[in-house]
């Protein structure tokens, strides 16, 4: 489906304040949000989920690992580029990010690896996750609340993936192009 990458001038009237809010929060309107702007309802959903997930207690690295794992699982090119870029900025070694981008969990076998495997299972098994994966996450230090925040990130990343795939892959923003990905 051909979707338009809107600006605040071309977006439907009800989407404009949301786009302005995104620009104020993060300094730009990402192409994914600009594409979603065709539907003020979906843009409000996206923005609400973005804010809620970002305000959670889950460590930022673990949140980005969950997002990357989800992106790989649902063939979300935009999301994989985004979460790879964020992990780079958080100081995760390039080799580890590349490993995750290839579908493999991090080598650390700690919380990051547990979150990666858990996130992929949440998405691919539609939440019907083996108890051993949840036990692995809790043994790595995640609380029940953290596990549920991984679910929230998976839901958000899945939403992005649905739009990215529906659009035949949203054009990457300039800051994401160095981490472009294909399955």
N, C-alpha and C positions, 0 to 999 in steps of 0.2 A: 504494500500500500504506500503510495506517495504521500508523505506528510510534510507539511511546511515547517521550516525553522523560522518561527515568528520573532519579531522584535516587539518592543512595547508599543510601537506605532501600528503594527499590523495585527497584533493579537486581538482576540475578542475583548470587548470592554471589561468584562468581569475577570479576565486573566491579568490585566495590566497591573493592578496593585500587587498581585502575587509575584509577578516578574520583577517589579520594582523592589519588593522585599528581598527576593533572592539576590538581586544585584547589590543591595545594601548590606546583606549578610556576608556574602562571599566575594564581592567585588566584580562579579560578572553574572550573566545569565547563561548557564551551560546550554549547549545545543539540545540536550535531552529534555530539559525543562521547557525550552523554547518550542520544541516539537509538541510536547504535551499541552502547551498553552491553547491549542485548538479547542480543547475541552476544559473549561474552567473547573469543572468538577474533578477531573483527573488531576489537574494541576494542583488544586487544593489538597487532594489526597496525597500526592507526591510530596508537597511541601510540609504537610502535617507529619507524614511518616519520617521525612528527612530530619525535621526538628526533634521529633520524639526519640528516634534512634540515636541522633547525635548528642542528646542530653542524658543518655543512659549512663549507668555506672560501669558498664563493661569497658575494659581497657581499650583505648583506641586501636592498638595493634590487633587485638583479638577481633574487634568489630570489622576491621578492614580484611583480616584473614577470612572471616565468615563471608564477607561480601565477595571476595575474590573466589572462594570455593564455590559459592552460589553461581557467580558469573560463568565460571568454567562449566559447571553442571548444566546450566540452561542455555549455553552458547550465546552469552550476552557480551558481545564485543565491546560495547561502550562501557559496561560495568567492569570488565576485566581491565581495560585500559585505565579506568578511573581508580579502581582499588590498587592496581599495581603502582600507579603514580603516588597514591597516598602512602602506601607501604614504603616506597623509596624515600619519601619525605620523612617518614618516621624512623628511618635508619635501618630498616631490614635489609640484610645483604641481598644484592642483586641475584646471586645464585639461588637463594631461597625463594625469592619472588618468582624467578624463572621456573623453578621446580614446581611451585604451586600453579603457575600458569599452564604447565604441562599436565596438570591433573594429579600431581603427587603431593602428599602432605609435606610440611617442613620436616627436616631431619631431626629437629630438637627433641621430638617425642615427648614434649611437655604440653603446656596449655595451647600453644599455637597449633601443634599437630592434632591435638584432641578436638579443637574447635574446627579445624579444616575438615576432618573426617566427619564430625557431627553435622556440620553445615551441609556438606554434600549429601549425607544420608537424609537429612530433614527434607531437602528439596527433591531428591530422586525418589525417595520412598514416601513422599507426601505426609511426613510427620510420623509414620509408622516405624520409629527408630528402635533398633535393638537396644535393650537395657544396658548391654555391655558398653555401648558407645557413650551413653549418659554416665555410666559408672567411670569410664575412662576420663571424661571431662571433670567429674567431681573429684576424682583422685588427683587430677592435675591442678586442683585449687578452685575450680568454678563452683559457685553456689547455684542453687536452683534458680535464683533470680538471674544469674549470668546466663544459664542455659536458655532461659526464656528470652533474654535479650538477643541471644544468637538466633532464636526463632524470629524475632522482630527484624533483625538485619536480613535474614533469609527472605522474609516476606517483602521487605523493601527492595532488595536486590532482584527478586523475582519480578516485581512490578516493572522495574527498569528493564529487565530482560524481555518481558512481554512486549513492551513498547519498542525496544530496539529490534526485536525480531519481526514484529508487525511492520515496522518501517523499512525492513530490509537493511537494517543497521544504520543508525543515526550517524551523520557525519561527526567525526571526533572534533572536539575543540582543539585549538592549537597546542595547549598545554598537555593534552592527552596523546597527541600524535606520536611522540617518541615511544609510547608504550602500546601502540596499536597491536591487536592480537587477532589471530584467526585460529579456529579449531583445527 
